[in-house]
Amino acid sequence: MKTIRHVGLIVENAEKALILYRDYLGFFPEIDQVESGTFFESLVGIKDAIARTIKCHNKETGDCIELIEYQQPEAIKRSKSINSLGFNHLALNIKEIDNLYLELKNLGLEFITKPEYSPNGKVKVAFCRDFEGNLLELVKEVA
């Protein structure tokens, strides 16, 4: 069987990203390290690369989000539209979406829409962008 090990997110500011992913979404750091050297350079294909990597796990599900803050070279910004090719968004199951929506709006996150019920009424969904512009789909199962 094949399973997803983790999702890696390049972030500009790991401490700021932790506010969202740890404090609001429940992904707690288990490994926080600076990676560099021959193996890391070979792995990422960038000479002299240095990055802080933080593996954050959801204690209930074991799911992992790896926050990666490059110290060298500087991270490259890219356009991330909802209809861009490639990986598009991270969908997260949320227990209480309405309160989380308000908390994340107050935190300054941009929402495409407030939480809305799907046509079949089985889920309530909202799309937002994290601090780096990555799309997050927040989903509360209701039926």
C-alpha positions, 0 to 999 in steps of 0.5 A, a space after each residue: 500500500 502507498 500512503 502520503 508521507 507528508 506535504 511540504 510547504 515552502 514558507 518565507 517565515 516559519 515562525 509566522 507559518 507555525 501560528 497558522 498550522 500549529 495554533 489554528 490547524 493543529 499540526 504540532 512540530 515534532 522535528 525542527 532542524 536546519 538541513 545543509 551539506 552534501 546530502 541535502 544539496 543533492 536531494 534538492 538539487 541546489 548547491 550550498 542550499 540551507 533550509 530550516 525544516 519543521 515536520 508538524 504532525 496532527 496528533 489525532 490523524 498522524 498527518 504531516 505538514 513539513 514547513 520549509 524555510 530556505 535560508 540559502 538561496 532565497 525562496 522564489 515567489 510564484 503565481 498560485 491561481 485556483 486554476 493553475 496547473 499542478 498541485 493546487 490546494 491542501 484540503 483539511 477536515 475541520 470539526 468547527 468551520 464557522 468559528 475557525 473561519 472568523 478566527 482566520 479572517 481576524 488573523 488576516 487570511 484571505 478567503 475566496 468565500 465564507 463557509 458554504 454548504 455543498 449542493 448535496 448538503 454533506 459538507 460545509 466548505 471554504 477556500 482561503 490562502 495561507 500567509 504564502 498564498 497557498 490554497 487551503 480547502 477547509 471542509 466540515 463533514 455534516 452528513 
